[in-house]
C-alpha cells in the first residue's frame, strides 16, 4: 500500500500525523472549538505544538472542555490551581490570558451573534487557499493575521500576535496551508 504524502511538519510523530490528518486546516465554525484553538495557540507561544497536543486532553479536563462562560468566572483560587497543575503550561501570563480571553470571547459573541461570524470576517467568510509546494514557502504571518491580531488586541484579547493568529488561522481552516503534494490539500480545498 502506498504511503500518503503529508506536510513535512507532521512527520515523525503519530500525534502530529493524527492532528494533521483529522483537524489541521479543516474549516471550523463551532464557537467552542474556535475558542479552544485560540487558547491552545496562545499557550503554545514559544513552545512546540507537540507539547500542547500532548497536554490537550488535560487542558480540556481542567478548562471545563473550554466552556468560555465557566472560564470567564474563574477565581483567584482556580488560577492558583491551574498554575500548580503540571498537565498544562504553567505560565502565569498565559493562564491569566485564558481567563481574559474567555471574557472577551463572550463579549464578541454578544456583539456579533457568534465568535464564528466575527473571526471569519478576516478572510471574507471563506478559506484562503494557498498553493505552497514546500513548507519553507509558508509565511509566519500575513496582512490578514496582522489585521486579526490588531482587532483582537483592541478588544482586550491577550497572546494574539500576528504569528499566533496565523497559526490559529491555519489550524481552524481559515487558511489552507497544506502543501500541494499533501493528500489533504485537495480534500480541504474541496470542502472549503
N, C-alpha and C positions, 0 to 999 in steps of 0.2 A: 504494500500500500504506500502510495506517495505521500510524503510529509507535506503538510500545508505550509506555505510561505507566510511568515509573520513579520511584523515590525521588529527590528533588531532589539529594541529596548526590553522586550518581554522575554527574550530567550534566556534559558538557564535557570528558570525558576517556575515551578508548577503553579505557584500562587500568582505570579505575574502573567503566565500564559492564560490561566483561568480568567483573571481580571480582563486581560486584553480581548480574549475571545468572547466573553459574555457581557461585558459592560462598557469598556472604554470606547468612546466615540459614538455610542448609540444614543440618539436624541432622547433626552429625559424631559418630561413635562409634569412630573409628580413633585409637588412642593416639598414633601417630606424628604425625598431623595435629593432634590436640589439643595435643600438645607444641609443634609448630611454631608454631601460632597463639598459644600462651601466650608464647613467646619473642618473636615479632614484635609482639604487642600491647605487651609491656614495652619493646621497642626504640622503639616509636612514641611513647612518653610525651613530650609537649612538642613533637612534630613532626607533620607532616601524614601521613595514611595513604598518600598518593600517594608520599611519599618512601620508605616501607617497601615498597610494592608494586613500585616501580621497582628496588629493591635485592633483592627477594625471591629471584630466581634465583641471585644471587651468595651470599646467605645460605645457600641450600640447598647450594651447592657447598662453601663453606668450613666449614659446620657439619655436614658428612657427612650431608646430607639429614635433618638433625635427629634423628640417631641418639643418643638420650639416653645410652646406655651409653658411646659414644665421647666425647661431650661431657663427661660426668661425670669423665672421666680426663684432661681437658686439663691440660697442664703450664704452667708459667710461660712457657716458650718459645712455646707455642701461643697463650697470652694476648697476648703481645707481638706476635706475628704478626698476630693479629686486630686489635689496636689500631693497627696500621700499615696496615691494609687499607682503602682509600677506598671499596671496594664495599659496606661495611656502615657502620652508625652506630658511629663510633669513640669511644664514651663508656666510660671505664674501669668505672664503676659498672654500666652495662648489660651489658658483656661479662662482668664478674665474676658478675653476677646470672644470666646464661645458664648458666654452669657450675654455680653453686649450685643453680639451679632444675632442672637435669638430675639432680643428685644427689638432690634432694628428690622429684622425679618418680619416680625408681626406688624410693625408699622407699614412696611412696604405692602404686605398682604392687604391691610386695610385700605391703603391708597389706591392700589391697582386691581384689587379683587383676588389676585394670586401673585405669588412670587414669580411663577412661570411667566405671566403676562409682562411683568417688569423686566426680568433678566433676558428674555429672548428678544427684546426690542433692540439690544445691542448688535444683533446680527440680522435685523429686519424680519424676525419671526421664522427664519429658516436657516438651516446649517450652511456655513461656508464650506464649500468642497474644494480643498486644496489638491494639488497634483504633484506632490513631492515624490521623487524617486528614491531619495536617501534621507535618513533621519537627520543628517547634518545640514539639510536644507530647511528644516523646520525652525522657525524663529522662536525666541524666548518670549516675545510679546509682539503685539500689533497695535494699530490705531484703535481697533475695536476693544481690545483688552485694556488699553490705556483709558479709553472713554468709560468703560465699565468701572475700572478702578477708581477713577476720579469721582464718578457719581456715587459709588458705594461709600467712599470716604466722606463725601459731603453729607451723606445720610447718617454717618456715625459708625459705619462698619470698620472693623479692625482686621489686620492681616489680609488685606485685599489689594496688594500692589499689582502692577500690570503683569508681572511674570506669574504670580499666583492666579490672577484672573485668567491668563491664557491657559494655564494648566487645567483650571476649572472648566473653561470653555471646551477644551479637548475632551476632558473626562465625561462631561454631560452631553456631548454630541453637538454642541453649537458650532464646532469646527471639526471637519473630518480630516485628521492628520495621519490616518493610516497611509503608509507609503503605497504607491500604486501597484506594487507587486504583491502586497499583502492580500490574503484571501478575504479579509474583512472590508477592504476598500470598496469594492463594488456592492457588497451587501449593504453597507452603511449608506452608500450613495443612493441606492435604490429605495431605501426606507426613508430617506430624507424628503 
